[in-house]
Amino acid sequence: MTPVVVTSPPRPDPAAVARLREYGVATVHEAMGRTGSLGPDVRPIQQGLTVAGGAVTAVCWPGDNLMIHAAVEQCGDGDVLVVATAAPSTHGMFGELFATALAHRGTVAVVIDSGVRDTAELRAMGFGAWSRHVSAEGTVKATAGSVNVPVTIADQTICPGDVVVADDDGVVRVPLGDVEATLEACQARVEKEAATREAFRAGQLGLDRYGLRDVLARLGVEYRPYDTVRDAQGRQ
């Protein structure tokens, strides 16, 4: 593929993005049928921060952050910069200087399938970062990649304009064309969970609310008094 910087990518409706941010990663992931997660290895460097924004994407070569510099120019207010690498990389490809440039442009966070550094400075700035690694290992600026093309992280394809939601639980992507349906599913899930929460507060068990006693019986799970189990164990 010829290296390319695609300008003027699609961007999601800011109101829809704000609503997805309120729901958070776990609810959005569940509402989409348990899809869209970037997995447990892309982790936040901070706690207590939830962001959502349209994806501006970049593909870099391992240890080379040239295309992050190109991507910064394409980032704008409310975006999330999503960086993938052409092969696995542990390098610290993103740090405080990049965050300073992006914050000036209103970009809310970076999600990178490689490493970040200057983590103390990033936390002090309040700039969100989710990464596979934290690493001081430096980079070069020598190899062409692409900006605003589909990228893959943890088997999830992220296209420019997809909504990225990130919080303490990780990162999830919502395809741009699925935003409205996902919002409806999120609201339905929130209402269902609210009813379940009230039932649990009133003393109902999940075994009964979810019909799990029948599941246990079907799987052959037996209930036995402790004394009988203890006696049987004592005879072994």
GILINLIN-V207087 format. One record per residue. RES is the residue in one small letter. SS is DSSP state (H for helix, E for strand, - for the rest). PSI is psi in radians with two decimals (999 if undefined). D_LAST is the distance of its C-alpha to the last C-alpha in whole Angstrom. Layout:
res=RES ss=SS psi=PSI d_last=D_LAST
res=RES ss=SS psi=PSI d_last=D_LAST
This chain:
res=m ss=- psi=2.34 d_last=66
res=t ss=- psi=2.28 d_last=69
res=p ss=- psi=2.44 d_last=69
res=v ss=- psi=2.55 d_last=70
res=v ss=E psi=1.93 d_last=70
res=v ss=- psi=2.18 d_last=70
res=t ss=- psi=2.86 d_last=72
res=s ss=- psi=0.98 d_last=72
res=p ss=- psi=2.83 d_last=69
res=p ss=- psi=2.65 d_last=68
res=r ss=- psi=2.48 d_last=66
res=p ss=- psi=2.88 d_last=64
res=d ss=- psi=2.16 d_last=66
res=p ss=H psi=-0.60 d_last=65
res=a ss=H psi=-0.70 d_last=65
res=a ss=H psi=-0.69 d_last=62
res=v ss=H psi=-0.75 d_last=60
res=a ss=H psi=-0.67 d_last=60
res=r ss=H psi=-0.70 d_last=58
res=l ss=H psi=-0.67 d_last=56
res=r ss=H psi=-0.72 d_last=56
res=e ss=H psi=-0.62 d_last=55
res=y ss=H psi=-0.62 d_last=52
res=g ss=H psi=2.95 d_last=50
res=v ss=H psi=-0.86 d_last=48
res=a ss=H psi=-0.77 d_last=45
res=t ss=H psi=-0.75 d_last=47
res=v ss=H psi=-0.78 d_last=49
res=h ss=H psi=-0.83 d_last=46
res=e ss=H psi=-0.70 d_last=45
res=a ss=H psi=-0.47 d_last=48
res=m ss=- psi=0.30 d_last=49
res=g ss=- psi=0.61 d_last=46
res=r ss=- psi=0.79 d_last=44
res=t ss=- psi=3.00 d_last=46
res=g ss=- psi=-0.17 d_last=48
res=s ss=E psi=2.46 d_last=46
res=l ss=- psi=0.16 d_last=47
res=g ss=- psi=3.02 d_last=43
res=p ss=- psi=-0.14 d_last=41
res=d ss=- psi=-0.19 d_last=43
res=v ss=- psi=1.81 d_last=47
res=r ss=E psi=2.69 d_last=47
res=p ss=E psi=2.57 d_last=49
res=i ss=- psi=-0.15 d_last=50
res=q ss=- psi=2.99 d_last=51
res=q ss=- psi=2.64 d_last=49
res=g ss=- psi=0.24 d_last=51
res=l ss=- psi=2.25 d_last=53
res=t ss=- psi=2.26 d_last=53
res=v ss=E psi=2.78 d_last=56
res=a ss=E psi=2.54 d_last=57
res=g ss=E psi=2.92 d_last=60
res=g ss=E psi=2.45 d_last=62
res=a ss=E psi=2.25 d_last=60
res=v ss=E psi=2.16 d_last=63
res=t ss=E psi=2.68 d_last=61
res=a ss=E psi=2.47 d_last=62
res=v ss=E psi=2.13 d_last=61
res=c ss=E psi=2.81 d_last=61
res=w ss=- psi=2.65 d_last=60
res=p ss=- psi=2.30 d_last=58
res=g ss=- psi=0.25 d_last=59
res=d ss=E psi=2.02 d_last=62
res=n ss=- psi=0.40 d_last=63
res=l ss=H psi=-0.78 d_last=67
res=m ss=H psi=-0.27 d_last=66
res=i ss=H psi=-0.72 d_last=64
res=h ss=H psi=-0.73 d_last=68
res=a ss=H psi=-0.62 d_last=69
res=a ss=H psi=-0.58 d_last=67
res=v ss=H psi=-0.70 d_last=68
res=e ss=H psi=-0.49 d_last=71
res=q ss=H psi=-0.15 d_last=70
res=c ss=- psi=2.60 d_last=68
res=g ss=- psi=-2.89 d_last=69
res=d ss=- psi=2.20 d_last=68
res=g ss=- psi=0.01 d_last=65
res=d ss=E psi=2.83 d_last=63
res=v ss=E psi=2.18 d_last=60
res=l ss=E psi=2.16 d_last=61
res=v ss=E psi=2.09 d_last=58
res=v ss=E psi=2.16 d_last=58
res=a ss=E psi=2.84 d_last=56
res=t ss=E psi=2.66 d_last=56
res=a ss=- psi=-0.33 d_last=57
res=a ss=- psi=2.83 d_last=54
res=p ss=- psi=2.45 d_last=51
res=s ss=- psi=2.37 d_last=53
res=t ss=- psi=0.09 d_last=52
res=h ss=- psi=2.63 d_last=55
res=g ss=E psi=1.44 d_last=56
res=m ss=E psi=-0.21 d_last=59
res=f ss=E psi=2.36 d_last=59
res=g ss=- psi=-2.83 d_last=60
res=e ss=H psi=-0.61 d_last=63
res=l ss=H psi=-0.75 d_last=66
res=f ss=H psi=-0.78 d_last=65
res=a ss=H psi=-0.65 d_last=63
res=t ss=H psi=-0.77 d_last=67
res=a ss=H psi=-0.71 d_last=69
res=l ss=H psi=-0.68 d_last=66
res=a ss=H psi=-0.65 d_last=66
res=h ss=H psi=-0.54 d_last=70
res=r ss=- psi=0.01 d_last=70
res=g ss=- psi=0.14 d_last=68
res=t ss=- psi=2.38 d_last=65
res=v ss=- psi=-0.36 d_last=61
res=a ss=E psi=2.93 d_last=59
res=v ss=E psi=2.47 d_last=58
res=v ss=E psi=2.09 d_last=55
res=i ss=E psi=2.29 d_last=54
res=d ss=E psi=0.80 d_last=52
res=s ss=E psi=-2.46 d_last=53
res=g ss=E psi=2.71 d_last=53
res=v ss=E psi=2.78 d_last=55
res=r ss=- psi=-3.07 d_last=56
res=d ss=- psi=0.68 d_last=58
res=t ss=H psi=-0.63 d_last=55
res=a ss=H psi=-0.74 d_last=57
res=e ss=H psi=-0.70 d_last=60
res=l ss=H psi=-0.73 d_last=59
res=r ss=H psi=-0.73 d_last=57
res=a ss=H psi=-0.60 d_last=60
res=m ss=H psi=-0.39 d_last=62
res=g ss=- psi=0.35 d_last=60
res=f ss=- psi=2.14 d_last=60
res=g ss=E psi=2.40 d_last=56
res=a ss=E psi=2.27 d_last=55
res=w ss=E psi=2.21 d_last=52
res=s ss=E psi=2.84 d_last=51
res=r ss=E psi=-0.50 d_last=48
res=h ss=E psi=2.73 d_last=49
res=v ss=E psi=2.15 d_last=51
res=s ss=- psi=2.37 d_last=53
res=a ss=- psi=-0.10 d_last=56
res=e ss=- psi=2.24 d_last=57
res=g ss=- psi=3.05 d_last=60
res=t ss=- psi=2.98 d_last=62
res=v ss=E psi=3.13 d_last=65
res=k ss=- psi=1.38 d_last=67
res=a ss=- psi=-0.25 d_last=68
res=t ss=- psi=2.32 d_last=67
res=a ss=- psi=2.47 d_last=68
res=g ss=- psi=-2.55 d_last=65
res=s ss=E psi=2.76 d_last=66
res=v ss=E psi=2.40 d_last=66
res=n ss=- psi=0.84 d_last=65
res=v ss=- psi=2.83 d_last=63
res=p ss=- psi=2.38 d_last=60
res=v ss=E psi=2.74 d_last=57
res=t ss=E psi=2.22 d_last=53
res=i ss=E psi=2.17 d_last=51
res=a ss=- psi=0.78 d_last=47
res=d ss=- psi=0.19 d_last=48
res=q ss=E psi=2.20 d_last=50
res=t ss=E psi=2.15 d_last=54
res=i ss=E psi=2.13 d_last=56
res=c ss=- psi=2.67 d_last=60
res=p ss=- psi=2.30 d_last=63
res=g ss=- psi=-0.27 d_last=63
res=d ss=- psi=2.65 d_last=59
res=v ss=E psi=2.27 d_last=58
res=v ss=E psi=2.20 d_last=55
res=v ss=E psi=2.33 d_last=53
res=a ss=E psi=2.40 d_last=52
res=d ss=E psi=-2.80 d_last=50
res=d ss=- psi=-0.40 d_last=47
res=d ss=- psi=-0.15 d_last=44
res=g ss=E psi=-2.54 d_last=46
res=v ss=E psi=2.45 d_last=49
res=v ss=E psi=2.56 d_last=50
res=r ss=E psi=2.44 d_last=53
res=v ss=E psi=2.01 d_last=54
res=p ss=- psi=2.45 d_last=57
res=l ss=H psi=-0.69 d_last=60
res=g ss=H psi=-0.17 d_last=61
res=d ss=H psi=0.11 d_last=58
res=v ss=H psi=-0.87 d_last=58
res=e ss=H psi=-0.77 d_last=60
res=a ss=H psi=-0.65 d_last=57
res=t ss=H psi=-0.70 d_last=54
res=l ss=H psi=-0.75 d_last=56
res=e ss=H psi=-0.74 d_last=56
res=a ss=H psi=-0.63 d_last=52
res=c ss=H psi=-0.79 d_last=51
res=q ss=H psi=-0.73 d_last=53
res=a ss=H psi=-0.70 d_last=51
res=r ss=H psi=-0.72 d_last=48
res=v ss=H psi=-0.76 d_last=49
res=e ss=H psi=-0.70 d_last=50
res=k ss=H psi=-0.75 d_last=47
res=e ss=H psi=-0.60 d_last=45
res=a ss=H psi=-0.74 d_last=47
res=a ss=H psi=-0.72 d_last=47
res=t ss=H psi=-0.70 d_last=43
res=r ss=H psi=-0.77 d_last=43
res=e ss=H psi=-0.66 d_last=45
res=a ss=H psi=-0.72 d_last=42
res=f ss=H psi=-0.68 d_last=40
res=r ss=H psi=-0.52 d_last=42
res=a ss=- psi=-0.04 d_last=42
res=g ss=- psi=-0.05 d_last=38
res=q ss=- psi=2.52 d_last=38
res=l ss=- psi=2.61 d_last=34
res=g ss=H psi=-0.57 d_last=34
res=l ss=H psi=-0.66 d_last=32
res=d ss=H psi=-0.72 d_last=35
res=r ss=H psi=-0.64 d_last=38
res=y ss=- psi=0.11 d_last=36
res=g ss=- psi=0.61 d_last=35
res=l ss=H psi=-0.23 d_last=31
res=r ss=H psi=-0.70 d_last=30
res=d ss=H psi=-0.63 d_last=31
res=v ss=H psi=-0.79 d_last=30
res=l ss=H psi=-0.76 d_last=26
res=a ss=H psi=-0.73 d_last=26
res=r ss=H psi=-0.52 d_last=28
res=l ss=- psi=0.03 d_last=25
res=g ss=- psi=0.31 d_last=22
res=v ss=- psi=2.23 d_last=21
res=e ss=- psi=2.54 d_last=19
res=y ss=- psi=2.20 d_last=20
res=r ss=- psi=2.45 d_last=17
res=p ss=- psi=2.57 d_last=18
res=y ss=H psi=-0.69 d_last=16
res=d ss=H psi=-0.63 d_last=15
res=t ss=H psi=-0.62 d_last=13
res=v ss=H psi=-0.73 d_last=11
res=r ss=H psi=-0.80 d_last=10
res=d ss=H psi=-0.70 d_last=9
res=a ss=H psi=-0.67 d_last=7
res=q ss=H psi=-0.61 d_last=5
res=g ss=H psi=-0.41 d_last=6
res=r ss=- psi=-0.16 d_last=4
res=q ss=- psi=999 d_last=0
